[in-house]
């Protein structure tokens, strides 16, 4: 491997995570740096994902597909709470308790099915309402006026 390639790998966040144990000998210093580098790596990955999404959104052919996801975004609080309730019911013991029986593939399939059902619900709901039910409650709670 060339020195330039190794140097390029080291300056990237993921490369730092790989080579840091070889560079730092003290365990206390290594633990602190590991936390910092992991945070930096997660932030860099998030920036890459958001940038890629924004660049793809500007393509007309993909824009038509992504516009179908707008109802899901308009009801994001409702979807978040609904996913938490349904997901905990599916996986925890007070519900179906499937956590012991489902692997990564089945979890992904369950997530995709849940997403499609929520997208259909959001599209249906927004045909007759301005916003989702939890968004409505949040809006009303935010603008409560306290009169004397």
Buried (B, 14 or more C-beta within 10 A) or exposed (E): EEEEEEEEBBEEBBBBBEEBEEEBEEEEEBEEBBEEBBEBBEEEEEEEEEEEEEEEEEEEEEEEEEEEEEBBEBBEBBBEEBBEEBBEEBBEEEBEEBEEEBEEEEBEEBEEEBBEEBBEBBBEBBEEEEBBBBBBEBEEEEEEEEEE
